[in-house]
Amino acid sequence: MNAPIGVIDSGVGGLTVLKELIHRLPNEQFIYIGDTARCPYGPRTAHEVRKFTWQMAEALQNQSIKMLVVACNTATAVALESLQKNCPFPVVGVIFPGARAAIKATTRSEICILGTTGTIRSGAYEEAIKSLSSSSSIVPFACPAFVPLVESDEYEGEFARDLVAKTLEPLKKASFDTLILGCTHYPLLQKHIEAAVGNHIKVLSSAEETAEDVMELLTYYHLHQETPSTEPHVFYTTGSIPMFKSIVTKWLEIDEPNIQSIEFE
């Protein structure tokens, strides 16, 4: 089916999911909205997150998308159910795929979840993990400083390394063998996170499992683009275009990405 797939996030974090989607589905065109002006979503109320998520979904519906990927854990926790019930196209979130990846990886059924304050507060990961393995031991851990760090494009240097190490220091007293990056911004900090928790811990993102879900739904609903799309991927941001472009260019390795501004009330 010759129609784009929409991807939404509170900012640039969803690009980690988009990268995997582009890799797995080279024929498809993607339209991405990053709500960088109102990021982070983690500290916001459920009402605000739901409103913002629906604004992005409706903007993409107006562009005739065939599927929506909610590449934000906080938005998935708060708004996925209402989107799936009311949108005229399939909607995929990132929490259940992340939980599934952790269950596959853990050998001791001891799982740590790193997430925003909103995602951790929602208990959505615990619920998803328990639905797959009721005996799992779960360590939820909020990291509110990580999203602003990534959004500021300062995720690669010594400052980021030191901040991650200091934030995760309390986890040295916890018992787990697998860690979920329960925010799509966090894979941009993965090397620092792995250094902080030690190489004996499996550190996973939800990107690969989410891409698997998208591929399965495209097949189920016969929505695959059979030949390569002639349309370029399109990126919208509610914030700074130069900063957004810098991260898109580095992370997705796309020269001169098509980035446009979008505003919501």
Residue pairs with C-beta under 8 A, 6 or more apart in sequence:
1 66
1 222
1 223
1 224
1 225
2 225
2 229
3 64
3 65
3 66
3 223
4 28
4 29
4 30
4 31
4 63
4 64
4 65
4 66
4 229
4 231
4 234
5 21
5 25
5 28
5 29
5 30
5 31
5 65
5 66
5 67
5 68
5 69
5 214
6 30
6 31
6 32
6 33
6 57
6 60
6 61
6 63
6 65
6 67
6 68
6 69
7 14
7 17
7 18
7 21
7 30
7 31
7 32
7 33
7 68
7 69
7 71
8 14
8 32
8 33
8 34
8 35
8 53
8 56
8 57
8 60
8 68
8 69
8 70
8 71
8 72
8 75
9 15
9 17
9 32
9 33
9 34
9 35
9 71
9 72
9 75
9 184
10 34
10 35
10 36
10 38
10 39
10 40
10 41
10 52
10 72
10 74
10 75
10 147
11 34
11 35
11 36
11 39
11 40
11 147
11 150
11 151
11 185
11 239
12 34
12 36
12 150
12 151
12 185
12 188
12 244
12 247
12 248
12 251
13 71
13 72
13 147
13 150
13 183
13 184
13 185
13 186
13 188
14 32
14 34
14 69
14 71
14 72
14 184
15 32
15 34
15 184
15 247
15 248
15 251
15 252
16 71
16 184
16 185
16 187
16 188
16 205
16 207
16 251
17 69
17 71
17 94
17 184
17 206
17 207
17 210
17 211
18 30
18 32
18 71
18 252
19 207
19 251
19 252
20 207
20 208
20 210
20 211
21 28
21 30
21 69
21 210
21 211
21 214
22 28
22 30
22 233
22 252
23 211
24 211
24 214
24 215
25 211
25 214
25 215
25 218
25 225
26 228
27 224
27 225
27 226
27 227
27 228
27 229
28 224
28 225
28 229
29 225
29 229
29 231
29 232
29 233
29 234
30 233
30 234
31 60
31 63
31 65
31 233
31 234
31 235
31 236
32 233
32 234
32 235
32 236
33 56
33 59
33 60
33 235
33 236
33 237
33 238
33 262
34 235
34 236
34 237
34 238
34 239
34 244
35 41
35 52
35 56
35 237
35 238
35 264
36 151
36 237
36 238
36 239
36 240
36 243
36 244
37 237
37 238
37 239
38 44
38 52
38 238
39 147
39 148
39 151
39 239
40 74
40 116
40 144
40 147
40 148
40 151
41 48
41 49
41 52
41 72
41 74
41 75
41 116
41 118
42 74
42 115
42 116
42 117
42 118
42 119
42 142
42 144
42 147
42 183
43 116
43 117
43 118
43 144
44 52
44 74
44 118
46 78
46 118
46 122
49 74
49 75
49 78
49 79
49 118
50 78
50 79
50 82
52 75
52 264
53 70
53 72
53 75
53 78
53 79
53 83
54 79
54 82
54 83
55 264
55 265
56 264
57 68
57 83
57 87
57 91
59 236
59 262
59 264
60 68
61 87
61 88
61 89
65 89
66 89
66 223
67 89
67 90
67 91
67 92
67 214
67 217
67 218
67 223
68 83
68 87
68 89
68 90
68 91
68 92
69 91
69 92
69 94
69 210
69 214
70 76
70 79
70 80
70 83
70 91
70 92
70 93
70 94
71 94
71 184
71 210
72 94
72 183
72 184
73 94
73 95
73 98
73 115
73 116
73 119
73 124
73 125
73 182
73 183
73 184
73 206
74 115
74 116
74 118
74 119
74 122
74 183
76 93
76 94
76 95
76 124
77 95
77 118
77 119
77 122
77 124
78 118
78 122
80 91
80 93
80 95
83 91
84 90
84 91
90 217
90 221
90 223
92 210
92 213
92 214
92 217
93 210
94 184
94 206
94 210
95 119
95 124
95 125
95 128
95 182
95 206
96 128
96 213
97 206
97 209
97 210
97 212
97 213
98 125
98 128
98 180
98 181
98 182
98 204
98 205
98 206
98 209
98 210
99 125
99 128
99 129
99 131
99 132
99 180
100 128
100 132
100 209
101 180
101 204
101 205
101 206
101 208
101 209
102 111
102 129
102 178
102 180
102 204
103 111
103 129
103 132
103 133
103 136
105 178
105 202
105 204
106 136
106 177
106 178
106 202
107 177
108 176
108 177
109 133
109 135
109 136
109 137
110 136
110 137
110 139
110 175
110 176
110 177
110 178
111 129
111 136
111 137
111 138
111 139
111 176
111 178
111 179
111 180
112 138
112 139
112 140
112 141
112 171
112 174
112 176
112 178
112 179
112 180
112 197
112 201
113 120
113 125
113 126
113 138
113 139
113 140
113 141
113 179
113 180
113 182
114 141
114 143
114 146
114 168
114 179
114 180
114 181
114 182
114 183
114 186
114 193
115 125
115 140
115 141
115 142
115 143
115 182
115 183
116 142
116 143
116 144
116 147
116 182
116 183
117 142
117 144
119 125
119 142
119 182
119 183
120 140
120 141
120 142
120 182
121 142
123 140
125 138
125 140
125 180
125 182
126 138
126 140
129 136
129 138
130 136
130 138
137 175
137 176
139 171
139 174
139 175
139 176
141 168
141 170
141 171
141 174
143 167
143 168
143 183
143 186
145 163
145 167
146 164
146 167
146 183
146 185
146 186
146 189
147 183
147 185
149 155
149 160
149 163
149 189
150 185
150 186
150 188
150 189
151 185
151 243
152 243
153 243
153 246
153 247
154 160
155 188
155 189
155 192
160 189
160 192
161 192
161 195
164 189
164 192
164 193
164 195
164 196
165 192
165 195
165 196
167 196
168 193
168 196
168 197
169 196
171 196
171 197
176 201
177 200
177 201
177 202
178 201
178 202
178 204
179 193
179 197
179 201
179 202
179 203
179 204
180 204
180 205
180 206
181 187
181 190
181 193
181 203
181 204
181 205
181 206
182 206
184 205
184 206
184 207
186 193
186 205
187 205
187 207
188 251
190 203
190 205
193 203
194 201
194 203
197 203
217 223
218 224
232 258
233 254
233 257
233 258
234 258
234 260
235 244
235 248
235 257
235 258
235 259
235 260
236 259
236 260
236 261
236 262
237 244
237 259
237 260
237 261
237 262
238 261
238 262
238 263
238 264
241 259
241 260
241 261
244 259
245 257
245 259
248 254
248 257
248 259
249 255
249 257
